[in-house]
Amino acid sequence: MIILGLDTTGPNCSVASVDTAKVLAYKSEKIGRGHAERLAPMVAEVLADAGLSAIDVDKLAVCTGPGSFTGLRVALAFAKGFALPRKLPVVGLSSLAVWAAQADPMGQKKVISIADVRRGELCWSAIFHGQAFEGCVTQKAEAARATIATLKPDLILEDEIVDTRKLAWLAADLSAADYPATPLYSRGPDAKLPGGLEPNL
Amino acid sequence: MALTALKYTVQEKALILGIESSCDETAASVLRRQADGSFEILSSIIASQDEKHAPFGGVVPEIAARAHMQKLDAIIDRAVTDAAVEYDDLSAIAATSGPGLIGGVIAGLMGAKGLAMSLDIPLIAVNHLEGHAVSPKLAGECPFPYLLLLISGGHTQLLSVKGLGDYTRLGSTVDDAAGEAFDKSAKVMGLGFPGGPRVEKTAASGDPSAVKLPRPFKGKDHADFSFAGLKTAVARAYEASDKSDQANADLCASFQQAVCDVFDDRTRRAMALFRKDISAEIDSPQRFVVAGGVAANKKIRSSLEALCNAQNFTLLAPPLKFCTDNAAMIALAGAEHYALGNFDAMDVKARPRWPLDGESARHNPASGFGKKGPKS
């Protein structure tokens, strides 16, 4: 089974192609912006490096966020389009979950992953002993740190880089039904109702 | 595998999938092009987001982008299913790559890149405005050249359309689009969103001469538009009014009349510029096309009809489904580029601004990312 891993949620644009035994090809570039231009050529390069064609891909794994709203949609939209003709499964995992798996591959620790989502807010998730690939909360930094301290984690990860090789490998055993490629927005869209009221989105 | 745009060859008969996501409509369409250039729309699916934006009285970019992301693959799938074709039969993917709200454009364009790479077929990045420019052809025979008035929520411009990729912008708005003026006027009066139909309905029982409103740029020798001042004048007049049903009706009718007068004056000017642009005789018969959501307004339509009669122009208005944002027009523009072998590379950019004239119709670096020009 060939799995294509994609991440455009952070400063890096990254693509990996793996099979269940090994990494076939991998690229990660710190570009800051321009993911929408770089991603598709990078996928082509990674497929070519691995000696693969698009038709060989069996599954996609995409990082769903948190991150720049526009950025995270780049890989998600590409993956959805890529998957459409052959109805390939697209597995979505949060960067928080992938970081935890990167730092604690055997799932032996109490890990907290924290993403700085700006405006003084943190989006964080508790991944204890490899459990909880889902669920995260966005809070003011102070409140978040206070809660996190009470959980007595073994390891705190902050603003790491997603390794798409890891992402693709994790997705090998996961189903798209359980881990859908749904964007993980750390907050609602910026919009005020007439009169400056907060919408209930 | 080499994934360059150069490796593809043009087939005489082609099936083009068009994708549109530049504002608040998620749309996909499949078009069949024959060797002789004739074509047939096999499907045209449009999912409007009006309900999502209605509470805000206007299109909210991030809400629009999220909705596009959510619906894109299902809409594309429906377009292919409704066309009764297989993905493998597609010859190329054409997607709007600007101008428009960038979050939505990126979602649609990235979906298109994924599809094109997956199917190993060419990608064609289409200028949304070029889609509107060729849209009259969707409704039937409409030979070049023609004068196009594009009036929508995001765009207001007068174009001399001489051929595919051969456009001269005769005038455009220096601030707001016409549709925006309708939406904002409806918003201050609390009429709801989208504003166009609401203002038109409210205006029906009003007196178009009741409220004195400006006619921006009327009489100027260029063909540009400005609606910001008119919008503000409506807001002031509303504040000063007794806000009764009759006062609202009068204000809507007066606003609509002001817009009609502006279109009449600016288009009259553009008609002269158009004849000059195509080197036609001063009273020669010509074609005039009005497109965009605002063209649905009956008062505006009849006012433009009268103008055309007086100026020896034939008025052509595509049916509303091709007039407002749709993907059939993107597929059509894409099909024309396909026939010419105009394919785009996988690194093609999404452009918030992309003026449609002369050499800048495609790949003009001057209108690239982040450079603020006039609203195109």
Chai-1 contact restraints between the chains, C-beta under 6 A:
chainA,res_idxA,chainB,res_idxB,connection_type,confidence,min_distance_angstrom,max_distance_angstrom,comment,restraint_id
A,A36,B,I106,contact,1.0,0.0,6.0,A-B,restraint_1
A,A36,B,A350,contact,1.0,0.0,6.0,A-B,restraint_2
A,E37,B,D347,contact,1.0,0.0,6.0,A-B,restraint_3
A,E37,B,K349,contact,1.0,0.0,6.0,A-B,restraint_4
A,A40,B,K113,contact,1.0,0.0,6.0,A-B,restraint_5
A,A40,B,M346,contact,1.0,0.0,6.0,A-B,restraint_6
A,P41,B,M346,contact,1.0,0.0,6.0,A-B,restraint_7
A,P41,B,D347,contact,1.0,0.0,6.0,A-B,restraint_8
A,A44,B,L3,contact,1.0,0.0,6.0,A-B,restraint_9
A,S53,B,M1,contact,1.0,0.0,6.0,A-B,restraint_10
A,A54,B,M117,contact,1.0,0.0,6.0,A-B,restraint_11
A,A54,B,S118,contact,1.0,0.0,6.0,A-B,restraint_12
A,A54,B,D120,contact,1.0,0.0,6.0,A-B,restraint_13
A,T70,B,G103,contact,1.0,0.0,6.0,A-B,restraint_14
A,R73,B,M69,contact,1.0,0.0,6.0,A-B,restraint_15
A,R73,B,A107,contact,1.0,0.0,6.0,A-B,restraint_16
A,V74,B,M110,contact,1.0,0.0,6.0,A-B,restraint_17
A,A77,B,A107,contact,1.0,0.0,6.0,A-B,restraint_18
A,A77,B,M110,contact,1.0,0.0,6.0,A-B,restraint_19
A,A77,B,G111,contact,1.0,0.0,6.0,A-B,restraint_20
A,F78,B,M110,contact,1.0,0.0,6.0,A-B,restraint_21
A,F78,B,K113,contact,1.0,0.0,6.0,A-B,restraint_22
A,F78,B,G114,contact,1.0,0.0,6.0,A-B,restraint_23
A,K80,B,D73,contact,1.0,0.0,6.0,A-B,restraint_24
A,K80,B,G111,contact,1.0,0.0,6.0,A-B,restraint_25
A,G81,B,G111,contact,1.0,0.0,6.0,A-B,restraint_26
A,G81,B,G114,contact,1.0,0.0,6.0,A-B,restraint_27
A,G81,B,L115,contact,1.0,0.0,6.0,A-B,restraint_28
A,F82,B,G114,contact,1.0,0.0,6.0,A-B,restraint_29
A,F82,B,S118,contact,1.0,0.0,6.0,A-B,restraint_30
A,L84,B,D73,contact,1.0,0.0,6.0,A-B,restraint_31
A,P85,B,Y87,contact,1.0,0.0,6.0,A-B,restraint_32
A,P85,B,S118,contact,1.0,0.0,6.0,A-B,restraint_33
A,P85,B,L119,contact,1.0,0.0,6.0,A-B,restraint_34
A,P189,B,E62,contact,1.0,0.0,6.0,A-B,restraint_35
A,P189,B,I63,contact,1.0,0.0,6.0,A-B,restraint_36
A,D190,B,E62,contact,1.0,0.0,6.0,A-B,restraint_37
A,A191,B,F56,contact,1.0,0.0,6.0,A-B,restraint_38
A,A191,B,V60,contact,1.0,0.0,6.0,A-B,restraint_39
A,L193,B,P55,contact,1.0,0.0,6.0,A-B,restraint_40
A,P194,B,G57,contact,1.0,0.0,6.0,A-B,restraint_41
